[in-house]
Amino acid sequence: MKKLLYGFSLFALCLALGYLSYTYLSGKFELIGVFLSGFCFGIFLMFLKLNVKNDKINLYKRELEKESVVSDESSARVKVLESKIQVLEKALENAIKSK
């Protein structure tokens, strides 16, 4: 929500500067107004691009965390199964020795 509000305010600022430079400024100040409007619009476009990239990075981080949890879970299962096998092997050895 905060990102959306920030992006909308940047876009509104670009529009306002463009409108003001087009209607009220004349002569050499008109060029300054157009420059500032273009500069703000460039900041707005870069904000959108960075916002999309940050969302992709966060999604990738979540996927990596899920994969690490799954691999930890799998290694824990393997350890449990190995300990069960060792217990069964000892029980089998004890059963063979007692006969």
N, C-alpha and C positions, 0 to 999 in steps of 0.2 A: 504494500500500500504506500509506503514511504517512497519507494522508487517511482511509482506511478505519479505521485504528486510532484516529485522533483522533476520528472520528465515533462509533465504537463506545464509546470511553471516555466521551464526553459523554453518550451515551444511558444508559450504565450509571450514571453519576453522577446523572442525572435520576431513574432508577428507585430508586437507593439513597436519595436525599434524600426522594423521595415515600414510600417504605416507612418510613423512619425517622420522618418527620413524622406519618405515619398511626398507627404503632404505639407509639412511645415518648414523643412530645411530647404534652403536654396543656395546656389552658388557653391563655394568651396566647402561649406558645412554639409551639403548633401552627400558628397563623397564620403565624408567621415561617418555619417549615419548609415550609409549603405555598407561601409566596411564593418561597422559594429554589428549591424544586423546579420551580415554574412558570417562574422566571427561567432556570434551566438548560435546561429543555425549549425555551424560546424561543430561547436561544442555539443549541441543537442544530438547530432548524428553520431558523434563519437560516444556519447552517453548511451545511446541505444545499442550501439555495437558492443561496447564493454558489458552492458547489462546482459545481452544474449550470451556472450562468452563466459561471464561469471556463472550464469545459470547452467551452461553446459559443463563447466568445471565442477560445480557442486553436484550435479547429477553423476558425473564420473566418479567423484569421491564417494558418493553413497554406494555406487556399484562395487567399488573396491572394498568398502567396509563389509558389504554383504558377502562378497567372495571370501574375505578373510574369516568371517564368522563361520561360513560353511566349511572352509578348510580346517579351522580349529575344531569344529564339531566332528568332522570326519576323523581327524587325528585322535580325538578323545575316544571315539568309538573303536578305533583300531587298538588303542591301549587297553580298553576294557576287554575286548575280545582276546587280546594276547594274554592278559591276566587270567581270564577264564580258561584258556587253553593250558596255561601252566598249572592251574589248580586241578584240572582234569587229568593232566599227565601225572601229577603227584599222586592223585587218587588211584589211578590205574597202576602205578608202580607199587603202591601200598597194597592194593588188592592182589597183585601178582606175587608179592613177597609173602603175604599171609597164607597163600594156598600152598 
